[in-house]
Amino acid sequence: MPIRPLARTATLIALLLLGACGGKAESDPAAANRTAFVPPPVVPAKALPGLAPDTPVTAYIGHYPNDPVGGVLFFDRTDVSQALLDAVRDGTVRAQFRESRGPEKPIFARGERVAATGCTPEDCSGRSWTFLFDPATGTGEACYRDAATMGNSSRWLVHGTASTRAGPCPGA
């Protein structure tokens, strides 16, 4: 059965359109890597109405960072989460504090601040971190140490700014 002229025309148009796809990418290799996606801005953490923490942050002292107190993990508290976000701007580094499932030590008090510490399972003495939260000001300081690259010093992050201090992270 012969192909009708309308079907032949539609097939020809479809083939021409398919041939035109990606023509620009061949002449401009960088165009394939460009995207119009713009990530959303990071917004401050804010508790939903009626869901502000009723439990004081000091109630976490003696508990492990991944043990909920009042149904909420330490790093999932709005105030602690915001302080960590303010202190550590790099999401990859921040994940070390929030998502670590290595050996844990109980949360402890250091002066007026509440501190959580952790380390990598394979090398606790070599790679560790501590987050110090001040409930009075709602601010935090983060300490990260990798003995292989930092020797006997550690990197401290405060308001997104890094500095190096002598010695390991506290409590680690």
N, C-alpha and C positions, 0 to 999 in steps of 0.2 A: 504494500500500500504506500503510495507516494506521500511525502511530507507536505502538508499544506503550506502555502506561502506565509501565513500568519505565524505558524509554529516555527518555520524556518527563520523568520525575522526575530522572533522572541529568543530563539536559541542563539542567534548571532549576537544580539544585544547582550545576553547573559555572558557569553564568552568574552566580549569586549570589556564588559565591566569587571569580570574576574581578572583579566589581563592588566587592568588599570590598578588593581589593588596592590598596594605596596610599592608602586613605581617611584614614589618620592623617597622611600626608605633606601632604595638602591642608590639613588643619586646623592643622598645625604645620610651616611651611616649613623651619625649622631642623633638623627631624628627618631630612630627606633628606641633610643635610651631616654628620650625626654618624655615627661609625663606632666599632666596638668594637676596632679594631686598635690595639695598643700595640706600638711598635717594640721589638725586642729591645735589651737594653743592650749597649753597646760593651764588648767584653772585651779584655784585653791580648793582644797577639800572642805566640804561643808556638810555637816550632819543634816539628814532629812528632819523635818519638823517632828518632834516627839521622839527622835532617836538619838539625841545627844547622850554621850556616855554618863550613866548615873554612878558608875564605879570610879573612884579616884584612881589615878594611874599608879599610886603607891600600893594599891592592892595587888599589883602584878609581882611585887618583890617576893622572891622565893619560888615563883612559878617559872616554868620554861617559856621561851618566846612563842612556841607553837602550842601552848596550852591556853585554851580560852578562859578568861575570867569574866563572869557575867555573860557568857556566850560570845565574847569578842576576843580575838587574838590581839596581842600587844601592837603589832604593826598595822592592824586593821582599824585601830582607834583613829578617829578623825584627827585628833590633835597630834598624835604621834606620826601618823601618815603625812600630815602637812609639814611637820618639822623635818621629817626625813626628806621630803620633796624639796624643801627650801635648802637643806644642807647639801644634798647630793643631787646635782642636776643631771648627771649622766645616768640614764636608765639602766644600762648594763651593770654599772657599779652598784646602783641602788638595789638591783635584784639580788645581789649578794646578801644584803641585809634582810630583805623581805622573804626571799624564797629559799634560803639555805635550809637544808635538811641534814646537815652534818651533826657531829656531836654538839650538844647544847649544854650550856651552864645555866643555872637559874638566874633570873633577873635580879639585880642587886642595886642597892643605893650607893651613890658616890656623892657625898655631901647632900645637897638638896636635890640632886638630879637622880633620875632612874635610868639604869643602864642595862642593855641587852648585849650579849656577846655570842659569837659563834666562830666556827672554823670549818675548813674543808675536811672531809672524813679521812682522806689519805695522808694529810700532813697538818695536823692541828698546831704543831709547834712552829711551822713555817708560814702558814697563811691563816690569818685570823682578822676579825673585825669587831668593833664595839660601837654601839650607838648610845649616846648620852642625851636624855631628854630632860629639859627643865620645865616642870609643870607650872611654875610661877610665870614664866615668860612665854611658854609655848614654843621655845626654840630648841634646836638640837645640834649636836656635833657628831660627826662620824669619823671613826678611825679605821684605817685599813692597813694591813701589814702583810707583805710578801717577803719573807726573810731572804729568799734566793736573789731578789733584785734590790731590796732595800737594806739588807744587812741588819744592823741594830737600830733602825729608825722606822718610823711609820708615817703614813700620809693622813693628815687631818683635813676634813672638809667642813667648812663653816660658811653658810650663806653662798654655797656654790664655789667658794674659793679654796684652793688646796694649798697646804703648807706642809713642810716636813718637820717632824719633831724627833728627838732622840728617844730610843726605847720602844718597847712593844706597846700595843693598845692596852688600856687598863682592863683588868679582869680576864684577859686572854691567856 
